[in-house]
Amino acid sequence: MGEAAVSEAIAHILERAACVGDVPGVVAAAATKDRPIFEGGFGKRDLTTGDPMTSDTVVWIASLTKAITGACAMQLVEREKLSLDASIKEVLPELGKVRVLEGFDDKGEPKLRAPRRDITLRHLLTHTAGFGYNMWNSDIVRYMEKTGTPGTHSGMNAALTTPLLFDPGERWEYGISMDWVGKAVEATAGMRLGRYMKENVFDPLGMNDTAFRIGAAQRQRLARIHRRMPDGFVATNMEVPQEPEFEGGGGGLYSTVGDYLKFALMILHGGKLNGAQVLKPDTIALMSKNAMGDISCRPLKTATPHLTNDLDFVDGMKWGLSFLINSEKSATGRSPGSLAWAGLANSYYWIDPAQGVAGVFSTQILPFVDKKAVALFKDFETEVYRAI
């Protein structure tokens, strides 16, 4: 199949989904190590204005931020400024005071105890530190309600004061760990996370539309987040705080699929893209391997149905530094050992080192793990593999 035919086939799938109302809008990009495969946007980025979704539409990438934060931390590991397995409290004293939640007493007060071991950077990067998200854990919901702790979307430092759900290194639980990794980068580098990212990742890779703060040029192309309701989509005003107390290494970035594809291709090329050496090949190899030992990811049941559905596609998989690693070949064609993750507003990416291909896909809809968005992403990925 020629390049034009490939692009047309992918465009047809995405455009049809937007036309029939499966998603308000969708934007996607893919490339091999050697050539672009596709980049385009379809549908509406804002149903209230009718503005179109275009290939350069700016989207909230949410947890796609995590891999970038992980890359920043690994740069500092390379420079021997951070250690994967030393106690992180030497860098972040607050994490030497964190407690484990063991339940609640008869009065509803949280029962807390000291953890049996210290948290390490490896724990944080692999989500084995013990931290959770209220989205998938009712005990965290209850703790936050009892103590008046704000959510991470507030951008307030107090949002990161929730307790551990288990001792570090005991199991996997998706949570606020990468926000703490962002704090570790800041403490080590002596600057705000966004500035560090700009100087060490975005500028070298030419990711000019990626930042925590939405610039004037980006706002003109910004997609609105829509919520799926029983009778259709409703546009929301949901936006990451633009003057936060902390810049969220776990989910605060805005970007475009084209920008994020540059990051993915850097990983695919062993840490280097267009002459910019962001990470060493050995570091990329380390980041791409199981970093959690015998522990495996497990499915999580939603505790906040308005934000997310159940998170079950991770069951039995491993985590690297900091990516999900799939163990088997997928129905779409993705190879075992490929790296991937997703963002809350139904953004997804994958990086397949074995076949030398990567793709990025974004809608801006809630709840997360939306069936129609996930099905469309799989159709997109399948067409990309057909092309190669």
Kinemage of the C-alpha trace (Angstrom):
@kinemage 1
@onewidth
@group {chain A} dominant
@subgroup {mainchain}
@vectorlist {calphas} color= white
{ca met a 1} P 0.000 0.000 0.000
{ca gly a 2} L 1.426 3.390 -1.005
{ca glu a 3} L 1.870 6.241 1.440
{ca ala a 4} L -1.081 8.182 0.026
{ca ala a 5} L -3.350 5.129 0.274
{ca val a 6} L -2.219 4.469 3.843
{ca ser a 7} L -2.928 8.034 4.873
{ca glu a 8} L -6.323 7.899 3.180
{ca ala a 9} L -7.267 4.650 4.918
{ca ile a 10} L -6.362 6.019 8.354
{ca ala a 11} L -8.088 9.327 7.643
{ca his a 12} L -11.261 7.492 6.611
{ca ile a 13} L -11.428 5.576 9.912
{ca leu a 14} L -10.880 8.674 12.062
{ca glu a 15} L -13.134 10.944 10.039
{ca arg a 16} L -15.987 8.442 10.054
{ca ala a 17} L -15.820 8.094 13.858
{ca ala a 18} L -16.119 11.867 14.246
{ca cys a 19} L -18.929 12.075 11.664
{ca val a 20} L -21.098 9.430 13.350
{ca gly a 21} L -20.509 10.977 16.775
{ca asp a 22} L -18.352 8.284 18.362
{ca val a 23} L -16.033 11.128 19.427
{ca pro a 24} L -16.415 14.935 19.082
{ca gly a 25} L -12.968 15.148 17.524
{ca val a 26} L -9.788 13.117 17.194
{ca val a 27} L -6.187 13.850 16.286
{ca ala a 28} L -3.462 11.280 15.639
{ca ala a 29} L 0.085 10.855 14.342
{ca ala a 30} L 2.387 7.922 13.639
{ca ala a 31} L 5.832 7.288 12.199
{ca thr a 32} L 8.480 4.652 11.776
{ca lys a 33} L 12.082 5.344 12.735
{ca asp a 34} L 12.667 6.438 9.149
{ca arg a 35} L 9.510 8.091 7.834
{ca pro a 36} L 6.210 9.673 8.820
{ca ile a 37} L 3.100 7.542 8.317
{ca phe a 38} L 0.237 9.835 9.246
{ca glu a 39} L -0.760 13.060 10.966
{ca gly a 40} L -4.247 14.556 10.975
{ca gly a 41} L -7.261 15.784 12.896
{ca phe a 42} L -10.992 15.261 12.340
{ca gly a 43} L -14.263 16.390 13.866
{ca lys a 44} L -14.581 19.308 16.262
{ca arg a 45} L -12.221 20.468 18.955
{ca asp a 46} L -15.113 22.395 20.521
{ca leu a 47} L -18.729 21.374 19.963
{ca thr a 48} L -20.006 24.715 21.240
{ca thr a 49} L -18.129 26.789 18.639
{ca gly a 50} L -17.787 24.203 15.905
{ca asp a 51} L -14.056 24.867 15.612
{ca pro a 52} L -12.397 21.957 13.781
{ca met a 53} L -9.930 19.488 15.229
{ca thr a 54} L -6.745 19.926 13.198
{ca ser a 55} L -3.391 18.184 13.245
{ca asp a 56} L -1.878 21.028 15.293
{ca thr a 57} L -4.701 21.118 17.862
{ca val a 58} L -3.405 21.543 21.417
{ca val a 59} L -4.667 18.912 23.856
{ca trp a 60} L -4.320 18.191 27.550
{ca ile a 61} L -2.138 15.079 27.454
{ca ala a 62} L -2.687 14.313 31.166
{ca ser a 63} L -0.720 11.169 32.112
{ca leu a 64} L 1.259 11.155 28.885
{ca thr a 65} L 3.189 13.703 30.973
{ca lys a 66} L 4.522 10.855 33.113
{ca ala a 67} L 6.957 9.451 30.544
{ca ile a 68} L 8.454 12.911 30.025
{ca thr a 69} L 8.859 13.405 33.769
{ca gly a 70} L 10.464 9.973 33.944
{ca ala a 71} L 12.889 10.924 31.179
{ca cys a 72} L 13.881 14.058 33.110
{ca ala a 73} L 14.532 12.011 36.243
{ca met a 74} L 16.617 9.521 34.260
{ca gln a 75} L 18.719 12.360 32.854
{ca leu a 76} L 19.558 13.227 36.462
{ca val a 77} L 20.288 9.566 37.217
{ca glu a 78} L 22.727 9.599 34.279
{ca arg a 79} L 24.397 12.669 35.796
{ca glu a 80} L 24.522 10.938 39.201
{ca lys a 81} L 22.347 13.653 40.713
{ca leu a 82} L 19.604 11.143 41.534
{ca ser a 83} L 19.808 7.461 42.479
{ca leu a 84} L 17.227 4.843 41.531
{ca asp a 85} L 17.556 2.836 44.726
{ca ala a 86} L 18.675 5.230 47.475
{ca ser a 87} L 16.084 6.610 49.884
{ca ile a 88} L 14.338 9.504 48.163
{ca lys a 89} L 13.883 11.288 51.504
{ca glu a 90} L 17.452 12.564 51.092
{ca val a 91} L 16.110 14.625 48.186
{ca leu a 92} L 12.512 15.053 49.379
{ca pro a 93} L 12.437 15.103 53.210
{ca glu a 94} L 8.610 15.170 53.133
{ca leu a 95} L 8.643 11.563 51.904
{ca gly a 96} L 10.476 10.541 55.055
{ca lys a 97} L 7.377 11.525 57.016
{ca val a 98} L 4.730 9.781 54.904
{ca arg a 99} L 2.481 7.209 56.624
{ca val a 100} L 0.615 4.065 55.569
{ca leu a 101} L -3.184 4.083 55.775
{ca glu a 102} L -4.470 0.938 57.515
{ca gly a 103} L -8.150 1.802 57.454
{ca phe a 104} L -10.446 3.926 59.614
{ca asp a 105} L -11.538 3.689 63.252
{ca asp a 106} L -15.117 3.665 64.602
{ca lys a 107} L -15.252 7.462 64.356
{ca gly a 108} L -14.087 7.463 60.740
{ca glu a 109} L -10.627 8.747 61.620
{ca pro a 110} L -7.796 7.373 59.457
{ca lys a 111} L -5.510 4.822 61.114
{ca leu a 112} L -1.910 5.530 60.102
{ca arg a 113} L 1.458 3.892 60.776
{ca ala a 114} L 5.065 4.326 59.694
{ca pro a 115} L 6.114 2.426 56.540
{ca arg a 116} L 8.409 -0.571 56.941
{ca arg a 117} L 10.918 0.727 54.383
{ca asp a 118} L 11.898 3.972 52.683
{ca ile a 119} L 10.572 5.083 49.306
{ca thr a 120} L 13.050 5.094 46.398
{ca leu a 121} L 12.969 6.758 43.002
{ca arg a 122} L 12.452 3.302 41.467
{ca his a 123} L 9.327 2.855 43.593
{ca leu a 124} L 7.989 6.200 42.394
{ca leu a 125} L 8.772 5.552 38.722
{ca thr a 126} L 7.089 2.120 38.779
{ca his a 127} L 4.048 3.044 40.924
{ca thr a 128} L 5.135 0.643 43.658
{ca ala a 129} L 5.738 3.321 46.322
{ca gly a 130} L 2.280 2.879 47.842
{ca phe a 131} L 0.624 6.051 46.593
{ca gly a 132} L -2.768 5.852 44.896
{ca tyr a 133} L -5.267 8.030 43.066
{ca asn a 134} L -8.692 8.795 44.475
{ca met a 135} L -10.045 7.913 41.015
{ca trp a 136} L -9.447 4.202 41.618
{ca asn a 137} L -9.311 3.918 45.385
{ca ser a 138} L -12.268 4.501 47.706
{ca asp a 139} L -9.998 4.654 50.785
{ca ile a 140} L -8.216 7.666 49.279
{ca val a 141} L -11.611 9.217 48.474
{ca arg a 142} L -12.646 8.719 52.108
{ca tyr a 143} L -9.333 10.063 53.439
{ca met a 144} L -9.560 13.183 51.278
{ca glu a 145} L -13.145 13.834 52.346
{ca lys a 146} L -12.310 13.358 56.033
{ca thr a 147} L -9.192 15.565 55.983
{ca gly a 148} L -10.265 18.126 53.379
{ca thr a 149} L -7.321 17.201 51.156
{ca pro a 150} L -7.683 18.706 47.652
{ca gly a 151} L -7.331 16.656 44.465
{ca thr a 152} L -4.280 16.822 42.230
{ca his a 153} L -6.215 18.836 39.629
{ca ser a 154} L -6.196 21.712 42.147
{ca gly a 155} L -2.467 22.199 41.599
{ca met a 156} L -2.081 22.638 45.373
{ca asn a 157} L 0.822 21.070 47.269
{ca ala a 158} L -1.643 19.729 49.828
{ca ala a 159} L -2.968 17.375 47.123
{ca leu a 160} L 0.238 15.346 47.459
{ca thr a 161} L -0.180 14.693 51.186
{ca thr a 162} L -2.348 11.573 50.883
{ca pro a 163} L -0.929 8.527 52.716
{ca leu a 164} L 0.472 5.312 51.292
{ca leu a 165} L -1.888 2.380 50.784
{ca phe a 166} L 0.820 -0.229 51.470
{ca asp a 167} L 4.518 -0.453 52.241
{ca pro a 168} L 6.867 0.627 49.440
{ca gly a 169} L 7.770 -2.201 47.094
{ca glu a 170} L 4.856 -4.459 48.086
{ca arg a 171} L 2.613 -4.118 45.036
{ca trp a 172} L 1.549 -1.868 42.128
{ca glu a 173} L -1.018 0.904 42.495
{ca tyr a 174} L -1.364 3.717 39.994
{ca gly a 175} L -1.199 7.086 41.720
{ca ile a 176} L 0.516 10.381 42.473
{ca ser a 177} L 4.076 8.997 42.447
{ca met a 178} L 5.094 10.838 39.278
{ca asp a 179} L 4.102 14.177 40.788
{ca trp a 180} L 6.676 13.388 43.479
{ca val a 181} L 9.207 12.494 40.760
{ca gly a 182} L 8.595 15.978 39.341
{ca lys a 183} L 9.318 17.402 42.794
{ca ala a 184} L 12.553 15.375 42.925
{ca val a 185} L 13.623 16.806 39.555
{ca glu a 186} L 12.930 20.323 40.819
{ca ala a 187} L 14.792 19.776 44.103
{ca thr a 188} L 17.812 18.325 42.310
{ca ala a 189} L 17.953 20.737 39.365
{ca gly a 190} L 17.059 23.851 41.371
{ca met a 191} L 14.351 25.043 38.990
{ca arg a 192} L 10.661 24.594 38.226
{ca leu a 193} L 9.774 21.383 36.424
{ca gly a 194} L 8.430 23.167 33.334
{ca arg a 195} L 11.654 25.109 32.891
{ca tyr a 196} L 13.735 21.950 33.303
{ca met a 197} L 11.617 20.144 30.717
{ca lys a 198} L 11.884 23.055 28.275
{ca glu a 199} L 15.663 23.301 28.528
{ca asn a 200} L 16.429 19.573 28.591
{ca val a 201} L 13.687 17.927 26.511
{ca phe a 202} L 11.348 20.285 24.646
{ca asp a 203} L 13.863 22.710 23.134
{ca pro a 204} L 16.334 19.988 22.049
{ca leu a 205} L 13.505 17.996 20.397
{ca gly a 206} L 11.696 21.002 18.908
{ca met a 207} L 8.552 20.384 20.989
{ca asn a 208} L 7.417 23.993 20.709
{ca asp a 209} L 3.765 23.431 21.634
{ca thr a 210} L 4.379 21.505 24.865
{ca ala a 211} L 4.183 23.184 28.288
{ca phe a 212} L 2.297 23.335 31.563
{ca arg a 213} L 1.123 26.832 30.771
{ca ile a 214} L -1.081 27.392 27.731
{ca gly a 215} L 0.466 30.184 25.662
{ca ala a 216} L -1.566 32.627 23.582
{ca ala a 217} L -0.711 30.804 20.332
{ca gln a 218} L -1.618 27.450 21.862
{ca arg a 219} L -4.914 28.681 23.303
{ca gln a 220} L -6.125 29.577 19.805
{ca arg a 221} L -5.794 25.873 18.917
{ca leu a 222} L -6.870 24.376 22.251
{ca ala a 223} L -9.405 21.546 22.261
{ca arg a 224} L -12.134 21.611 24.876
{ca ile a 225} L -12.701 18.583 27.088
{ca his a 226} L -16.122 16.989 26.546
{ca arg a 227} L -17.965 14.624 28.855
{ca arg a 228} L -19.861 11.673 27.394
{ca met a 229} L -23.446 11.674 28.654
{ca pro a 230} L -26.262 9.191 27.890
{ca asp a 231} L -27.646 11.503 25.206
{ca gly a 232} L -24.397 12.837 23.743
{ca phe a 233} L -21.400 15.017 24.597
{ca val a 234} L -21.340 18.076 26.837
{ca ala a 235} L -18.481 20.582 26.608
{ca thr a 236} L -16.770 21.376 29.912
{ca asn a 237} L -14.504 24.181 31.122
{ca met a 238} L -12.060 21.729 32.685
{ca glu a 239} L -8.495 23.031 32.537
{ca val a 240} L -5.285 22.478 34.471
{ca pro a 241} L -4.634 25.464 36.807
{ca gln a 242} L -2.381 27.928 35.030
{ca glu a 243} L -0.797 29.290 38.218
{ca pro a 244} L -0.407 26.079 40.275
{ca glu a 245} L 1.621 25.638 43.444
{ca phe a 246} L 3.257 22.620 41.804
{ca glu a 247} L 3.627 21.750 38.123
{ca gly a 248} L 2.173 18.281 37.789
{ca gly a 249} L 4.750 15.783 36.611
{ca gly a 250} L 1.995 13.208 36.731
{ca gly a 251} L -0.430 14.878 34.367
{ca gly a 252} L -0.165 18.633 33.853
{ca leu a 253} L 1.170 19.083 30.324
{ca tyr a 254} L -0.514 20.398 27.187
{ca ser a 255} L 0.891 19.343 23.813
{ca thr a 256} L 0.097 18.288 20.241
{ca val a 257} L 0.292 14.769 18.813
{ca gly a 258} L 3.088 15.946 16.533
{ca asp a 259} L 5.125 17.210 19.472
{ca tyr a 260} L 4.567 14.056 21.503
{ca leu a 261} L 5.521 11.900 18.532
{ca lys a 262} L 8.936 13.608 18.573
{ca phe a 263} L 9.386 12.454 22.173
{ca ala a 264} L 8.287 8.919 21.222
{ca leu a 265} L 10.699 8.845 18.276
{ca met a 266} L 13.527 9.985 20.551
{ca ile a 267} L 12.853 6.900 22.695
{ca leu a 268} L 12.637 4.745 19.552
{ca his a 269} L 16.018 6.079 18.361
{ca gly a 270} L 17.770 5.205 21.623
{ca gly a 271} L 17.601 8.656 23.178
{ca lys a 272} L 18.574 10.752 20.150
{ca leu a 273} L 16.540 12.617 17.537
{ca asn a 274} L 17.661 15.057 14.839
{ca gly a 275} L 21.088 15.386 16.410
{ca ala a 276} L 19.805 16.029 19.947
{ca gln a 277} L 21.035 13.426 22.482
{ca val a 278} L 18.413 13.598 25.243
{ca leu a 279} L 19.250 10.294 26.927
{ca lys a 280} L 21.963 7.656 26.506
{ca pro a 281} L 21.133 4.405 24.673
{ca asp a 282} L 21.891 2.396 27.821
{ca thr a 283} L 19.437 4.541 29.772
{ca ile a 284} L 16.696 3.979 27.184
{ca ala a 285} L 17.354 0.225 27.375
{ca leu a 286} L 17.057 0.348 31.165
{ca met a 287} L 13.859 2.403 31.012
{ca ser a 288} L 12.353 -0.086 28.551
{ca lys a 289} L 12.758 -3.171 30.766
{ca asn a 290} L 10.699 -4.518 33.656
{ca ala a 291} L 11.741 -2.380 36.644
{ca met a 292} L 9.350 -3.848 39.235
{ca gly a 293} L 10.658 -7.418 39.595
{ca asp a 294} L 8.039 -10.045 40.428
{ca ile a 295} L 5.298 -7.461 40.958
{ca ser a 296} L 2.746 -7.058 38.159
{ca cys a 297} L 0.165 -4.423 37.368
{ca arg a 298} L -3.369 -5.222 38.421
{ca pro a 299} L -6.802 -4.009 37.325
{ca leu a 300} L -8.311 -1.090 39.223
{ca lys a 301} L -12.028 -0.473 39.806
{ca thr a 302} L -13.275 3.073 39.405
{ca ala a 303} L -14.148 5.054 42.530
{ca thr a 304} L -15.110 8.128 40.463
{ca pro a 305} L -17.262 7.044 37.484
{ca his a 306} L -17.585 10.630 36.224
{ca leu a 307} L -13.818 10.679 35.619
{ca thr a 308} L -12.903 7.123 34.668
{ca asn a 309} L -14.170 3.656 33.912
{ca asp a 310} L -12.432 0.564 35.304
{ca leu a 311} L -8.736 0.358 34.435
{ca asp a 312} L -8.364 -3.276 33.405
{ca phe a 313} L -6.146 -3.314 30.298
{ca val a 314} L -3.035 -3.269 32.531
{ca asp a 315} L -3.704 -6.627 34.201
{ca gly a 316} L -0.579 -8.767 34.487
{ca met a 317} L 1.690 -6.331 32.660
{ca lys a 318} L 4.992 -4.872 33.851
{ca trp a 319} L 6.170 -1.298 34.327
{ca gly a 320} L 9.443 0.218 33.192
{ca leu a 321} L 10.893 3.667 33.964
{ca ser a 322} L 8.188 4.962 33.342
{ca phe a 323} L 6.088 3.076 30.804
{ca leu a 324} L 3.633 0.212 30.688
{ca ile a 325} L 5.306 -2.759 28.944
{ca asn a 326} L 3.073 -5.229 27.146
{ca ser a 327} L 4.140 -8.854 27.469
{ca glu a 328} L 2.410 -10.356 24.435
{ca lys a 329} L 1.763 -9.391 20.836
{ca ser a 330} L -1.488 -7.462 20.657
{ca ala a 331} L -4.325 -7.961 18.167
{ca thr a 332} L -3.404 -4.635 16.556
{ca gly a 333} L 0.108 -5.870 15.695
{ca arg a 334} L 2.030 -4.280 18.577
{ca ser a 335} L 5.117 -6.305 19.526
{ca pro a 336} L 5.880 -7.779 22.943
{ca gly a 337} L 8.103 -5.398 24.876
{ca ser a 338} L 6.465 -2.301 23.434
{ca leu a 339} L 6.055 0.763 25.647
{ca ala a 340} L 2.769 2.577 26.133
{ca trp a 341} L 0.488 4.588 28.338
{ca ala a 342} L -2.553 6.831 28.304
{ca gly a 343} L -4.016 10.133 29.501
{ca leu a 344} L -7.259 10.714 31.393
{ca ala a 345} L -9.075 12.519 28.554
{ca asn a 346} L -8.594 9.443 26.338
{ca ser a 347} L -5.166 10.104 24.866
{ca tyr a 348} L -2.966 7.077 24.073
{ca tyr a 349} L 0.480 6.319 22.672
{ca trp a 350} L 2.707 3.341 21.968
{ca ile a 351} L 6.388 2.868 21.106
{ca asp a 352} L 7.358 -0.430 19.436
{ca pro a 353} L 11.159 -0.857 19.372
{ca ala a 354} L 10.966 -4.284 17.703
{ca gln a 355} L 9.166 -2.987 14.608
{ca gly a 356} L 10.485 0.578 14.833
{ca val a 357} L 7.142 2.372 14.939
{ca ala a 358} L 5.326 4.749 17.287
{ca gly a 359} L 1.923 6.402 17.366
{ca val a 360} L 0.016 9.039 19.328
{ca phe a 361} L -3.763 9.434 19.470
{ca ser a 362} L -5.941 11.918 21.336
{ca thr a 363} L -9.562 12.710 21.899
{ca gln a 364} L -10.538 15.118 24.677
{ca ile a 365} L -13.381 13.256 26.347
{ca leu a 366} L -14.230 11.880 29.775
{ca pro a 367} L -14.598 9.395 31.395
{ca phe a 368} L -11.246 7.661 30.811
{ca val a 369} L -11.136 4.241 29.070
{ca asp a 370} L -14.087 5.296 26.923
{ca lys a 371} L -15.159 2.234 24.919
{ca lys a 372} L -15.619 4.038 21.612
{ca ala a 373} L -12.393 6.035 21.967
{ca val a 374} L -10.414 2.888 22.846
{ca ala a 375} L -11.925 0.999 19.906
{ca leu a 376} L -11.013 3.870 17.572
{ca phe a 377} L -7.459 3.961 18.920
{ca lys a 378} L -7.131 0.222 18.238
{ca asp a 379} L -8.449 0.715 14.687
{ca phe a 380} L -5.905 3.491 14.154
{ca glu a 381} L -3.069 1.353 15.493
{ca thr a 382} L -4.116 -1.617 13.361
{ca glu a 383} L -4.002 0.515 10.201
{ca val a 384} L -0.550 1.803 11.142
{ca tyr a 385} L 0.749 -1.775 11.384
{ca arg a 386} L -0.858 -2.664 8.081
{ca ala a 387} L 1.094 0.217 6.575
{ca ile a 388} L 4.461 -1.161 7.694
